């Protein structure tokens, strides 16, 4: 599958989506994740998967991205948009 489209201001999500692409290739090669978007309620995805294993991988990645700084990729225990360091540079 192709790399999912992610928002341009979320480069910190790349490591997570790269891992998803690699893992999906093993459990369900025909699965597709078209895009992952950032919403006010957290990361949202549009995907096609026909196995429970494939779907679980996508949901697990989404849950992890909800805790991943969109700028630097730092993973925090709580749900975040930006980590403390990157959030300090936000307007
Ligand atoms: Zn950060």
PDB file of the backbone (N, CA, C, O) and the ligand in Angstrom, with CONECT records:
HET     ZN  A 101       1
ATOM      1  N   UNK A   1       0.836  -1.198   0.000  1.00  0.00           N
ATOM      2  CA  UNK A   1       0.000   0.000   0.000  1.00  0.00           C
ATOM      3  C   UNK A   1       0.872   1.250   0.000  1.00  0.00           C
ATOM      4  O   UNK A   1       2.035   1.206   0.399  1.00  0.00           O
ATOM      5  N   UNK A   2       0.308   2.348  -0.444  1.00  0.00           N
ATOM      6  CA  UNK A   2       1.036   3.619  -0.439  1.00  0.00           C
ATOM      7  C   UNK A   2       1.069   4.201   0.964  1.00  0.00           C
ATOM      8  O   UNK A   2       0.280   3.811   1.824  1.00  0.00           O
ATOM      9  N   UNK A   3       1.976   5.124   1.190  1.00  0.00           N
ATOM     10  CA  UNK A   3       1.985   5.813   2.477  1.00  0.00           C
ATOM     11  C   UNK A   3       0.703   6.617   2.608  1.00  0.00           C
ATOM     12  O   UNK A   3       0.297   7.291   1.661  1.00  0.00           O
ATOM     13  N   UNK A   4       0.060   6.556   3.768  1.00  0.00           N
ATOM     14  CA  UNK A   4      -1.143   7.373   3.954  1.00  0.00           C
ATOM     15  C   UNK A   4      -0.803   8.859   3.922  1.00  0.00           C
ATOM     16  O   UNK A   4       0.284   9.269   4.327  1.00  0.00           O
ATOM     17  N   UNK A   5      -1.743   9.651   3.438  1.00  0.00           N
ATOM     18  CA  UNK A   5      -1.584  11.098   3.447  1.00  0.00           C
ATOM     19  C   UNK A   5      -1.803  11.590   4.866  1.00  0.00           C
ATOM     20  O   UNK A   5      -2.812  11.271   5.494  1.00  0.00           O
ATOM     21  N   UNK A   6      -0.861  12.363   5.365  1.00  0.00           N
ATOM     22  CA  UNK A   6      -1.030  12.951   6.701  1.00  0.00           C
ATOM     23  C   UNK A   6      -0.913  14.464   6.572  1.00  0.00           C
ATOM     24  O   UNK A   6      -0.330  14.960   5.607  1.00  0.00           O
ATOM     25  N   UNK A   7      -1.469  15.211   7.550  1.00  0.00           N
ATOM     26  CA  UNK A   7      -1.405  16.672   7.454  1.00  0.00           C
ATOM     27  C   UNK A   7       0.044  17.162   7.409  1.00  0.00           C
ATOM     28  O   UNK A   7       0.923  16.597   8.060  1.00  0.00           O
ATOM     29  N   UNK A   8       0.275  18.216   6.633  1.00  0.00           N
ATOM     30  CA  UNK A   8       1.613  18.749   6.471  1.00  0.00           C
ATOM     31  C   UNK A   8       2.227  19.269   7.759  1.00  0.00           C
ATOM     32  O   UNK A   8       3.449  19.351   7.887  1.00  0.00           O
ATOM     33  N   UNK A   9       1.365  19.622   8.719  1.00  0.00           N
ATOM     34  CA  UNK A   9       1.904  20.148   9.982  1.00  0.00           C
ATOM     35  C   UNK A   9       2.054  19.053  11.031  1.00  0.00           C
ATOM     36  O   UNK A   9       2.181  19.351  12.219  1.00  0.00           O
ATOM     37  N   UNK A  10       2.042  17.773  10.605  1.00  0.00           N
ATOM     38  CA  UNK A  10       2.198  16.661  11.555  1.00  0.00           C
ATOM     39  C   UNK A  10       3.358  15.738  11.154  1.00  0.00           C
ATOM     40  O   UNK A  10       3.180  14.522  11.083  1.00  0.00           O
ATOM     41  N   UNK A  11       4.552  16.309  10.891  1.00  0.00           N
ATOM     42  CA  UNK A  11       5.685  15.436  10.505  1.00  0.00           C
ATOM     43  C   UNK A  11       6.036  14.436  11.612  1.00  0.00           C
ATOM     44  O   UNK A  11       6.623  13.387  11.345  1.00  0.00           O
ATOM     45  N   UNK A  12       5.669  14.770  12.859  1.00  0.00           N
ATOM     46  CA  UNK A  12       5.966  13.872  13.974  1.00  0.00           C
ATOM     47  C   UNK A  12       5.208  12.553  13.895  1.00  0.00           C
ATOM     48  O   UNK A  12       5.539  11.604  14.606  1.00  0.00           O
ATOM     49  N   UNK A  13       4.193  12.486  13.038  1.00  0.00           N
ATOM     50  CA  UNK A  13       3.403  11.257  12.899  1.00  0.00           C
ATOM     51  C   UNK A  13       4.047  10.266  11.944  1.00  0.00           C
ATOM     52  O   UNK A  13       3.628   9.110  11.874  1.00  0.00           O
ATOM     53  N   UNK A  14       5.072  10.711  11.203  1.00  0.00           N
ATOM     54  CA  UNK A  14       5.640   9.875  10.139  1.00  0.00           C
ATOM     55  C   UNK A  14       6.168   8.528  10.644  1.00  0.00           C
ATOM     56  O   UNK A  14       5.963   7.496  10.005  1.00  0.00           O
ATOM     57  N   UNK A  15       6.850   8.547  11.802  1.00  0.00           N
ATOM     58  CA  UNK A  15       7.400   7.284  12.311  1.00  0.00           C
ATOM     59  C   UNK A  15       6.277   6.285  12.555  1.00  0.00           C
ATOM     60  O   UNK A  15       6.412   5.101  12.247  1.00  0.00           O
ATOM     61  N   UNK A  16       5.165   6.772  13.113  1.00  0.00           N
ATOM     62  CA  UNK A  16       4.036   5.890  13.398  1.00  0.00           C
ATOM     63  C   UNK A  16       3.385   5.357  12.134  1.00  0.00           C
ATOM     64  O   UNK A  16       3.022   4.183  12.068  1.00  0.00           O
ATOM     65  N   UNK A  17       3.236   6.213  11.128  1.00  0.00           N
ATOM     66  CA  UNK A  17       2.581   5.754   9.901  1.00  0.00           C
ATOM     67  C   UNK A  17       3.514   4.844   9.101  1.00  0.00           C
ATOM     68  O   UNK A  17       3.054   3.919   8.432  1.00  0.00           O
ATOM     69  N   UNK A  18       4.817   5.101   9.166  1.00  0.00           N
ATOM     70  CA  UNK A  18       5.764   4.201   8.497  1.00  0.00           C
ATOM     71  C   UNK A  18       5.678   2.798   9.087  1.00  0.00           C
ATOM     72  O   UNK A  18       5.712   1.801   8.365  1.00  0.00           O
ATOM     73  N   UNK A  19       5.565   2.739  10.429  1.00  0.00           N
ATOM     74  CA  UNK A  19       5.478   1.440  11.108  1.00  0.00           C
ATOM     75  C   UNK A  19       4.167   0.752  10.744  1.00  0.00           C
ATOM     76  O   UNK A  19       4.124  -0.465  10.563  1.00  0.00           O
ATOM     77  N   UNK A  20       3.105   1.536  10.640  1.00  0.00           N
ATOM     78  CA  UNK A  20       1.812   0.963  10.260  1.00  0.00           C
ATOM     79  C   UNK A  20       1.891   0.343   8.865  1.00  0.00           C
ATOM     80  O   UNK A  20       1.400  -0.764   8.643  1.00  0.00           O
ATOM     81  N   UNK A  21       2.511   1.061   7.931  1.00  0.00           N
ATOM     82  CA  UNK A  21       2.632   0.551   6.565  1.00  0.00           C
ATOM     83  C   UNK A  21       3.408  -0.767   6.562  1.00  0.00           C
ATOM     84  O   UNK A  21       3.024  -1.718   5.882  1.00  0.00           O
ATOM     85  N   UNK A  22       4.495  -0.816   7.324  1.00  0.00           N
ATOM     86  CA  UNK A  22       5.323  -2.031   7.370  1.00  0.00           C
ATOM     87  C   UNK A  22       4.561  -3.186   8.023  1.00  0.00           C
ATOM     88  O   UNK A  22       4.603  -4.316   7.536  1.00  0.00           O
ATOM     89  N   UNK A  23       3.864  -2.899   9.127  1.00  0.00           N
ATOM     90  CA  UNK A  23       3.141  -3.959   9.839  1.00  0.00           C
ATOM     91  C   UNK A  23       1.953  -4.467   9.033  1.00  0.00           C
ATOM     92  O   UNK A  23       1.690  -5.669   8.998  1.00  0.00           O
ATOM     93  N   UNK A  24       1.240  -3.556   8.389  1.00  0.00           N
ATOM     94  CA  UNK A  24       0.084  -3.963   7.576  1.00  0.00           C
ATOM     95  C   UNK A  24       0.520  -4.840   6.414  1.00  0.00           C
ATOM     96  O   UNK A  24      -0.191  -5.770   6.034  1.00  0.00           O
ATOM     97  N   UNK A  25       1.676  -4.551   5.853  1.00  0.00           N
ATOM     98  CA  UNK A  25       2.179  -5.346   4.730  1.00  0.00           C
ATOM     99  C   UNK A  25       2.339  -6.802   5.141  1.00  0.00           C
ATOM    100  O   UNK A  25       2.245  -7.698   4.302  1.00  0.00           O
ATOM    101  N   UNK A  26       2.580  -7.045   6.429  1.00  0.00           N
ATOM    102  CA  UNK A  26       2.754  -8.415   6.910  1.00  0.00           C
ATOM    103  C   UNK A  26       1.429  -9.083   7.223  1.00  0.00           C
ATOM    104  O   UNK A  26       1.235 -10.249   6.880  1.00  0.00           O
ATOM    105  N   UNK A  27       0.500  -8.364   7.874  1.00  0.00           N
ATOM    106  CA  UNK A  27      -0.737  -9.022   8.306  1.00  0.00           C
ATOM    107  C   UNK A  27      -1.849  -8.958   7.261  1.00  0.00           C
ATOM    108  O   UNK A  27      -2.653  -9.885   7.161  1.00  0.00           O
ATOM    109  N   UNK A  28      -1.907  -7.871   6.476  1.00  0.00           N
ATOM    110  CA  UNK A  28      -2.936  -7.775   5.437  1.00  0.00           C
ATOM    111  C   UNK A  28      -2.417  -6.906   4.294  1.00  0.00           C
ATOM    112  O   UNK A  28      -2.662  -5.700   4.262  1.00  0.00           O
ATOM    113  N   UNK A  29      -1.700  -7.523   3.359  1.00  0.00           N
ATOM    114  CA  UNK A  29      -1.036  -6.759   2.285  1.00  0.00           C
ATOM    115  C   UNK A  29      -1.991  -5.932   1.429  1.00  0.00           C
ATOM    116  O   UNK A  29      -1.576  -4.937   0.834  1.00  0.00           O
ATOM    117  N   UNK A  30      -3.266  -6.325   1.357  1.00  0.00           N
ATOM    118  CA  UNK A  30      -4.188  -5.583   0.491  1.00  0.00           C
ATOM    119  C   UNK A  30      -4.876  -4.441   1.225  1.00  0.00           C
ATOM    120  O   UNK A  30      -5.652  -3.703   0.617  1.00  0.00           O
ATOM    121  N   UNK A  31      -4.610  -4.278   2.512  1.00  0.00           N
ATOM    122  CA  UNK A  31      -5.227  -3.182   3.268  1.00  0.00           C
ATOM    123  C   UNK A  31      -4.715  -1.843   2.759  1.00  0.00           C
ATOM    124  O   UNK A  31      -3.574  -1.725   2.313  1.00  0.00           O
ATOM    125  N   UNK A  32      -5.574  -0.845   2.834  1.00  0.00           N
ATOM    126  CA  UNK A  32      -5.207   0.493   2.381  1.00  0.00           C
ATOM    127  C   UNK A  32      -5.561   1.513   3.454  1.00  0.00           C
ATOM    128  O   UNK A  32      -6.668   1.498   3.992  1.00  0.00           O
ATOM    129  N   UNK A  33      -4.634   2.385   3.757  1.00  0.00           N
ATOM    130  CA  UNK A  33      -4.940   3.525   4.615  1.00  0.00           C
ATOM    131  C   UNK A  33      -4.756   4.756   3.740  1.00  0.00           C
ATOM    132  O   UNK A  33      -3.630   5.161   3.452  1.00  0.00           O
ATOM    133  N   UNK A  34      -5.872   5.347   3.320  1.00  0.00           N
ATOM    134  CA  UNK A  34      -5.801   6.463   2.383  1.00  0.00           C
ATOM    135  C   UNK A  34      -5.237   7.704   3.045  1.00  0.00           C
ATOM    136  O   UNK A  34      -4.366   8.375   2.492  1.00  0.00           O
ATOM    137  N   UNK A  35      -5.734   8.004   4.223  1.00  0.00           N
ATOM    138  CA  UNK A  35      -5.293   9.228   4.874  1.00  0.00           C
ATOM    139  C   UNK A  35      -5.507   9.160   6.376  1.00  0.00           C
ATOM    140  O   UNK A  35      -6.358   8.422   6.873  1.00  0.00           O
ATOM    141  N   UNK A  36      -4.713   9.947   7.081  1.00  0.00           N
ATOM    142  CA  UNK A  36      -4.925  10.153   8.512  1.00  0.00           C
ATOM    143  C   UNK A  36      -4.971  11.660   8.705  1.00  0.00           C
ATOM    144  O   UNK A  36      -4.035  12.373   8.342  1.00  0.00           O
ATOM    145  N   UNK A  37      -6.064  12.136   9.278  1.00  0.00           N
ATOM    146  CA  UNK A  37      -6.253  13.577   9.417  1.00  0.00           C
ATOM    147  C   UNK A  37      -6.256  13.968  10.894  1.00  0.00           C
ATOM    148  O   UNK A  37      -6.579  13.161  11.765  1.00  0.00           O
ATOM    149  N   UNK A  38      -5.894  15.211  11.152  1.00  0.00           N
ATOM    150  CA  UNK A  38      -5.935  15.733  12.513  1.00  0.00           C
ATOM    151  C   UNK A  38      -7.247  16.475  12.693  1.00  0.00           C
ATOM    152  O   UNK A  38      -7.542  17.416  11.956  1.00  0.00           O
ATOM    153  N   UNK A  39      -8.043  16.046  13.685  1.00  0.00           N
ATOM    154  CA  UNK A  39      -9.296  16.740  13.965  1.00  0.00           C
ATOM    155  C   UNK A  39      -9.278  17.225  15.407  1.00  0.00           C
ATOM    156  O   UNK A  39      -8.388  16.881  16.185  1.00  0.00           O
ATOM    157  N   UNK A  40     -10.268  18.022  15.743  1.00  0.00           N
ATOM    158  CA  UNK A  40     -10.348  18.562  17.090  1.00  0.00           C
ATOM    159  C   UNK A  40     -10.535  17.429  18.108  1.00  0.00           C
ATOM    160  O   UNK A  40     -10.209  17.593  19.283  1.00  0.00           O
ATOM    161  N   UNK A  41     -11.054  16.297  17.663  1.00  0.00           N
ATOM    162  CA  UNK A  41     -11.253  15.151  18.550  1.00  0.00           C
ATOM    163  C   UNK A  41     -10.092  14.167  18.499  1.00  0.00           C
ATOM    164  O   UNK A  41     -10.133  13.117  19.139  1.00  0.00           O
ATOM    165  N   UNK A  42      -9.049  14.512  17.730  1.00  0.00           N
ATOM    166  CA  UNK A  42      -7.900  13.623  17.627  1.00  0.00           C
ATOM    167  C   UNK A  42      -7.737  13.095  16.217  1.00  0.00           C
ATOM    168  O   UNK A  42      -8.475  13.492  15.315  1.00  0.00           O
ATOM    169  N   UNK A  43      -6.772  12.198  16.015  1.00  0.00           N
ATOM    170  CA  UNK A  43      -6.510  11.669  14.684  1.00  0.00           C
ATOM    171  C   UNK A  43      -7.699  10.870  14.157  1.00  0.00           C
ATOM    172  O   UNK A  43      -8.348  10.137  14.903  1.00  0.00           O
ATOM    173  N   UNK A  44      -7.973  11.019  12.870  1.00  0.00           N
ATOM    174  CA  UNK A  44      -9.073  10.333  12.223  1.00  0.00           C
ATOM    175  C   UNK A  44      -8.514   9.706  10.949  1.00  0.00           C
ATOM    176  O   UNK A  44      -7.627  10.275  10.313  1.00  0.00           O
ATOM    177  N   UNK A  45      -9.033   8.530  10.575  1.00  0.00           N
ATOM    178  CA  UNK A  45      -8.483   7.869   9.399  1.00  0.00           C
ATOM    179  C   UNK A  45      -9.563   7.416   8.442  1.00  0.00           C
ATOM    180  O   UNK A  45     -10.703   7.174   8.838  1.00  0.00           O
ATOM    181  N   UNK A  46      -9.195   7.303   7.185  1.00  0.00           N
ATOM    182  CA  UNK A  46     -10.030   6.650   6.179  1.00  0.00           C
ATOM    183  C   UNK A  46      -9.224   5.458   5.691  1.00  0.00           C
ATOM    184  O   UNK A  46      -8.135   5.630   5.143  1.00  0.00           O
ATOM    185  N   UNK A  47      -9.746   4.251   5.884  1.00  0.00           N
ATOM    186  CA  UNK A  47      -8.971   3.074   5.515  1.00  0.00           C
ATOM    187  C   UNK A  47      -9.875   1.926   5.090  1.00  0.00           C
ATOM    188  O   UNK A  47     -11.079   1.926   5.347  1.00  0.00           O
ATOM    189  N   UNK A  48      -9.261   0.949   4.434  1.00  0.00           N
ATOM    190  CA  UNK A  48      -9.954  -0.262   4.040  1.00  0.00           C
ATOM    191  C   UNK A  48      -9.146  -1.449   4.534  1.00  0.00           C
ATOM    192  O   UNK A  48      -7.999  -1.639   4.130  1.00  0.00           O
ATOM    193  N   UNK A  49      -9.745  -2.246   5.408  1.00  0.00           N
ATOM    194  CA  UNK A  49      -9.092  -3.464   5.882  1.00  0.00           C
ATOM    195  C   UNK A  49     -10.165  -4.513   6.063  1.00  0.00           C
ATOM    196  O   UNK A  49     -11.245  -4.218   6.575  1.00  0.00           O
ATOM    197  N   UNK A  50      -9.879  -5.736   5.649  1.00  0.00           N
ATOM    198  CA  UNK A  50     -10.891  -6.786   5.687  1.00  0.00           C
ATOM    199  C   UNK A  50     -10.630  -7.839   6.752  1.00  0.00           C
ATOM    200  O   UNK A  50     -11.401  -8.791   6.882  1.00  0.00           O
ATOM    201  N   UNK A  51      -9.565  -7.683   7.507  1.00  0.00           N
ATOM    202  CA  UNK A  51      -9.291  -8.641   8.575  1.00  0.00           C
ATOM    203  C   UNK A  51      -9.267  -7.917   9.912  1.00  0.00           C
ATOM    204  O   UNK A  51      -8.984  -6.722   9.983  1.00  0.00           O
ATOM    205  N   UNK A  52      -9.573  -8.670  10.979  1.00  0.00           N
ATOM    206  CA  UNK A  52      -9.512  -8.078  12.317  1.00  0.00           C
ATOM    207  C   UNK A  52      -8.090  -7.614  12.614  1.00  0.00           C
ATOM    208  O   UNK A  52      -7.892  -6.559  13.216  1.00  0.00           O
ATOM    209  N   UNK A  53      -7.105  -8.398  12.195  1.00  0.00           N
ATOM    210  CA  UNK A  53      -5.703  -8.041  12.468  1.00  0.00           C
ATOM    211  C   UNK A  53      -5.354  -6.709  11.818  1.00  0.00           C
ATOM    212  O   UNK A  53      -4.689  -5.870  12.424  1.00  0.00           O
ATOM    213  N   UNK A  54      -5.807  -6.521  10.582  1.00  0.00           N
ATOM    214  CA  UNK A  54      -5.533  -5.272   9.877  1.00  0.00           C
ATOM    215  C   UNK A  54      -6.212  -4.097  10.549  1.00  0.00           C
ATOM    216  O   UNK A  54      -5.612  -3.042  10.756  1.00  0.00           O
ATOM    217  N   UNK A  55      -7.489  -4.304  10.888  1.00  0.00           N
ATOM    218  CA  UNK A  55      -8.241  -3.216  11.541  1.00  0.00           C
ATOM    219  C   UNK A  55      -7.618  -2.858  12.892  1.00  0.00           C
ATOM    220  O   UNK A  55      -7.491  -1.681  13.230  1.00  0.00           O
ATOM    221  N   UNK A  56      -7.230  -3.881  13.660  1.00  0.00           N
ATOM    222  CA  UNK A  56      -6.631  -3.627  14.975  1.00  0.00           C
ATOM    223  C   UNK A  56      -5.349  -2.809  14.846  1.00  0.00           C
ATOM    224  O   UNK A  56      -5.086  -1.923  15.660  1.00  0.00           O
ATOM    225  N   UNK A  57      -4.557  -3.108  13.826  1.00  0.00           N
ATOM    226  CA  UNK A  57      -3.316  -2.362  13.621  1.00  0.00           C
ATOM    227  C   UNK A  57      -3.609  -0.887  13.353  1.00  0.00           C
ATOM    228  O   UNK A  57      -2.947  -0.002  13.896  1.00  0.00           O
ATOM    229  N   UNK A  58      -4.607  -0.639  12.512  1.00  0.00           N
ATOM    230  CA  UNK A  58      -4.947   0.745  12.188  1.00  0.00           C
ATOM    231  C   UNK A  58      -5.435   1.474  13.438  1.00  0.00           C
ATOM    232  O   UNK A  58      -5.024   2.603  13.707  1.00  0.00           O
ATOM    233  N   UNK A  59      -6.317   0.817  14.202  1.00  0.00           N
ATOM    234  CA  UNK A  59      -6.840   1.476  15.405  1.00  0.00           C
ATOM    235  C   UNK A  59      -5.732   1.703  16.432  1.00  0.00           C
ATOM    236  O   UNK A  59      -5.713   2.734  17.104  1.00  0.00           O
ATOM    237  N   UNK A  60      -4.810   0.745  16.557  1.00  0.00           N
ATOM    238  CA  UNK A  60      -3.718   0.893  17.520  1.00  0.00           C
ATOM    239  C   UNK A  60      -2.831   2.076  17.124  1.00  0.00           C
ATOM    240  O   UNK A  60      -2.385   2.841  17.979  1.00  0.00           O
ATOM    241  N   UNK A  61      -2.585   2.214  15.834  1.00  0.00           N
ATOM    242  CA  UNK A  61      -1.762   3.338  15.369  1.00  0.00           C
ATOM    243  C   UNK A  61      -2.455   4.657  15.643  1.00  0.00           C
ATOM    244  O   UNK A  61      -1.826   5.622  16.075  1.00  0.00           O
ATOM    245  N   UNK A  62      -3.766   4.694  15.389  1.00  0.00           N
ATOM    246  CA  UNK A  62      -4.520   5.916  15.630  1.00  0.00           C
ATOM    247  C   UNK A  62      -4.467   6.300  17.112  1.00  0.00           C
ATOM    248  O   UNK A  62      -4.297   7.469  17.458  1.00  0.00           O
ATOM    249  N   UNK A  63      -4.616   5.293  17.977  1.00  0.00           N
ATOM    250  CA  UNK A  63      -4.567   5.545  19.421  1.00  0.00           C
ATOM    251  C   UNK A  63      -3.196   6.078  19.816  1.00  0.00           C
ATOM    252  O   UNK A  63      -3.088   6.960  20.668  1.00  0.00           O
ATOM    253  N   UNK A  64      -2.147   5.537  19.193  1.00  0.00           N
ATOM    254  CA  UNK A  64      -0.807   6.008  19.516  1.00  0.00           C
ATOM    255  C   UNK A  64      -0.593   7.435  19.016  1.00  0.00           C
ATOM    256  O   UNK A  64       0.029   8.247  19.701  1.00  0.00           O
ATOM    257  N   UNK A  65      -1.105   7.740  17.830  1.00  0.00           N
ATOM    258  CA  UNK A  65      -0.923   9.092  17.285  1.00  0.00           C
ATOM    259  C   UNK A  65      -1.618  10.132  18.152  1.00  0.00           C
ATOM    260  O   UNK A  65      -1.209  11.292  18.181  1.00  0.00           O
ATOM    261  N   UNK A  66      -2.668   9.721  18.859  1.00  0.00           N
ATOM    262  CA  UNK A  66      -3.362  10.650  19.754  1.00  0.00           C
ATOM    263  C   UNK A  66      -2.458  11.067  20.905  1.00  0.00           C
ATOM    264  O   UNK A  66      -2.722  12.058  21.585  1.00  0.00           O
ATOM    265  N   UNK A  67      -1.389  10.302  21.118  1.00  0.00           N
ATOM    266  CA  UNK A  67      -0.447  10.600  22.198  1.00  0.00           C
ATOM    267  C   UNK A  67       0.904  11.062  21.652  1.00  0.00           C
ATOM    268  O   UNK A  67       1.866  11.202  22.407  1.00  0.00           O
ATOM    269  N   UNK A  68       0.975  11.298  20.336  1.00  0.00           N
ATOM    270  CA  UNK A  68       2.247  11.621  19.688  1.00  0.00           C
ATOM    271  C   UNK A  68       2.293  13.081  19.260  1.00  0.00           C
ATOM    272  O   UNK A  68       1.380  13.565  18.593  1.00  0.00           O
ATOM    273  N   UNK A  69       3.360  13.784  19.645  1.00  0.00           N
ATOM    274  CA  UNK A  69       3.528  15.170  19.223  1.00  0.00           C
ATOM    275  C   UNK A  69       3.583  15.229  17.700  1.00  0.00           C
ATOM    276  O   UNK A  69       4.389  14.546  17.068  1.00  0.00           O
ATOM    277  N   UNK A  70       2.717  16.052  17.122  1.00  0.00           N
ATOM    278  CA  UNK A  70       2.661  16.147  15.671  1.00  0.00           C
ATOM    279  C   UNK A  70       3.885  16.802  15.060  1.00  0.00           C
ATOM    280  O   UNK A  70       4.103  16.725  13.851  1.00  0.00           O
ATOM    281  N   UNK A  71       4.684  17.448  15.901  1.00  0.00           N
ATOM    282  CA  UNK A  71       5.851  18.121  15.355  1.00  0.00           C
ATOM    283  C   UNK A  71       7.124  17.271  15.480  1.00  0.00           C
ATOM    284  O   UNK A  71       7.833  17.065  14.495  1.00  0.00           O
ATOM    285  N   UNK A  72       7.411  16.781  16.690  1.00  0.00           N
ATOM    286  CA  UNK A  72       8.691  16.082  16.895  1.00  0.00           C
ATOM    287  C   UNK A  72       8.554  14.583  17.110  1.00  0.00           C
ATOM    288  O   UNK A  72       9.552  13.863  17.110  1.00  0.00           O
ATOM    289  N   UNK A  73       7.307  14.098  17.295  1.00  0.00           N
ATOM    290  CA  UNK A  73       7.120  12.663  17.426  1.00  0.00           C
ATOM    291  C   UNK A  73       7.267  12.129  18.839  1.00  0.00           C
ATOM    292  O   UNK A  73       7.209  10.916  19.044  1.00  0.00           O
ATOM    293  N   UNK A  74       7.456  13.004  19.820  1.00  0.00           N
ATOM    294  CA  UNK A  74       7.522  12.550  21.211  1.00  0.00           C
ATOM    295  C   UNK A  74       6.186  11.949  21.620  1.00  0.00           C
ATOM    296  O   UNK A  74       5.133  12.536  21.367  1.00  0.00           O
ATOM    297  N   UNK A  75       6.226  10.776  22.254  1.00  0.00           N
ATOM    298  CA  UNK A  75       5.007  10.122  22.722  1.00  0.00           C
ATOM    299  C   UNK A  75       4.836  10.406  24.212  1.00  0.00           C
ATOM    300  O   UNK A  75       5.741  10.159  25.009  1.00  0.00           O
ATOM    301  N   UNK A  76       3.673  10.925  24.573  1.00  0.00           N
ATOM    302  CA  UNK A  76       3.381  11.255  25.974  1.00  0.00           C
ATOM    303  C   UNK A  76       2.293  10.320  26.506  1.00  0.00           C
ATOM    304  O   UNK A  76       1.517   9.766  25.727  1.00  0.00           O
ATOM    305  N   UNK A  77       2.231  10.143  27.835  1.00  0.00           N
ATOM    306  CA  UNK A  77       1.198   9.269  28.408  1.00  0.00           C
ATOM    307  C   UNK A  77      -0.215   9.806  28.168  1.00  0.00           C
ATOM    308  O   UNK A  77      -1.157   9.032  27.998  1.00  0.00           O
ATOM    309  N   UNK A  78      -0.358  11.132  28.157  1.00  0.00           N
ATOM    310  CA  UNK A  78      -1.690  11.700  27.952  1.00  0.00           C
ATOM    311  C   UNK A  78      -1.893  12.040  26.476  1.00  0.00           C
ATOM    312  O   UNK A  78      -0.943  12.068  25.694  1.00  0.00           O
ATOM    313  N   UNK A  79      -3.149  12.297  26.114  1.00  0.00           N
ATOM    314  CA  UNK A  79      -3.443  12.690  24.736  1.00  0.00           C
ATOM    315  C   UNK A  79      -2.910  14.098  24.506  1.00  0.00           C
ATOM    316  O   UNK A  79      -3.150  14.994  25.316  1.00  0.00           O
ATOM    317  N   UNK A  80      -2.198  14.295  23.418  1.00  0.00           N
ATOM    318  CA  UNK A  80      -1.609  15.603  23.135  1.00  0.00           C
ATOM    319  C   UNK A  80      -1.735  15.925  21.644  1.00  0.00           C
ATOM    320  O   UNK A  80      -1.899  15.034  20.810  1.00  0.00           O
ATOM    321  N   UNK A  81      -1.655  17.210  21.338  1.00  0.00           N
ATOM    322  CA  UNK A  81      -1.489  17.621  19.947  1.00  0.00           C
ATOM    323  C   UNK A  81      -0.016  17.899  19.718  1.00  0.00           C
ATOM    324  O   UNK A  81       0.585  17.426  18.753  1.00  0.00           O
ATOM    325  N   UNK A  82       0.561  18.694  20.648  1.00  0.00           N
ATOM    326  CA  UNK A  82       1.996  18.974  20.627  1.00  0.00           C
ATOM    327  C   UNK A  82       2.565  18.638  22.003  1.00  0.00           C
ATOM    328  O   UNK A  82       1.850  18.720  23.002  1.00  0.00           O
ATOM    329  N   UNK A  83       3.840  18.262  22.067  1.00  0.00           N
ATOM    330  CA  UNK A  83       4.466  18.043  23.362  1.00  0.00           C
ATOM    331  C   UNK A  83       4.706  19.414  24.022  1.00  0.00           C
ATOM    332  O   UNK A  83       4.522  20.449  23.382  1.00  0.00           O
ATOM    333  N   UNK A  84       5.108  19.418  25.282  1.00  0.00           N
ATOM    334  CA  UNK A  84       5.305  20.675  26.004  1.00  0.00           C
ATOM    335  C   UNK A  84       6.324  21.556  25.273  1.00  0.00           C
ATOM    336  O   UNK A  84       6.137  22.765  25.143  1.00  0.00           O
ATOM    337  N   UNK A  85       7.395  20.931  24.803  1.00  0.00           N
ATOM    338  CA  UNK A  85       8.465  21.684  24.131  1.00  0.00           C
ATOM    339  C   UNK A  85       7.944  22.358  22.856  1.00  0.00           C
ATOM    340  O   UNK A  85       8.147  23.554  22.647  1.00  0.00           O
ATOM    341  N   UNK A  86       7.275  21.579  22.015  1.00  0.00           N
ATOM    342  CA  UNK A  86       6.779  22.128  20.748  1.00  0.00           C
ATOM    343  C   UNK A  86       5.593  23.057  20.981  1.00  0.00           C
ATOM    344  O   UNK A  86       5.427  24.044  20.264  1.00  0.00           O
ATOM    345  N   UNK A  87       4.762  22.745  21.988  1.00  0.00           N
ATOM    346  CA  UNK A  87       3.598  23.577  22.273  1.00  0.00           C
ATOM    347  C   UNK A  87       4.012  24.966  22.684  1.00  0.00           C
ATOM    348  O   UNK A  87       3.284  25.935  22.469  1.00  0.00           O
ATOM    349  N   UNK A  88       5.204  25.061  23.286  1.00  0.00           N
ATOM    350  CA  UNK A  88       5.712  26.368  23.718  1.00  0.00           C
ATOM    351  C   UNK A  88       6.014  27.282  22.564  1.00  0.00           C
ATOM    352  O   UNK A  88       6.117  28.497  22.733  1.00  0.00           O
ATOM    353  N   UNK A  89       6.160  26.692  21.363  1.00  0.00           N
ATOM    354  CA  UNK A  89       6.457  27.509  20.191  1.00  0.00           C
ATOM    355  C   UNK A  89       5.219  27.796  19.359  1.00  0.00           C
ATOM    356  O   UNK A  89       5.287  28.423  18.302  1.00  0.00           O
ATOM    357  N   UNK A  90       4.083  27.320  19.866  1.00  0.00           N
ATOM    358  CA  UNK A  90       2.833  27.562  19.129  1.00  0.00           C
ATOM    359  C   UNK A  90       2.314  28.964  19.403  1.00  0.00           C
ATOM    360  O   UNK A  90       2.518  29.517  20.484  1.00  0.00           O
ATOM    361  N   UNK A  91       1.648  29.525  18.421  1.00  0.00           N
ATOM    362  CA  UNK A  91       1.020  30.818  18.651  1.00  0.00           C
ATOM    363  C   UNK A  91      -0.204  30.633  19.531  1.00  0.00           C
ATOM    364  O   UNK A  91      -0.888  31.605  19.851  1.00  0.00           O
TER     365      UNK A  91
HETATM  366 ZN    ZN A 101       7.209  17.947  20.162  1.00  0.00          ZN
END
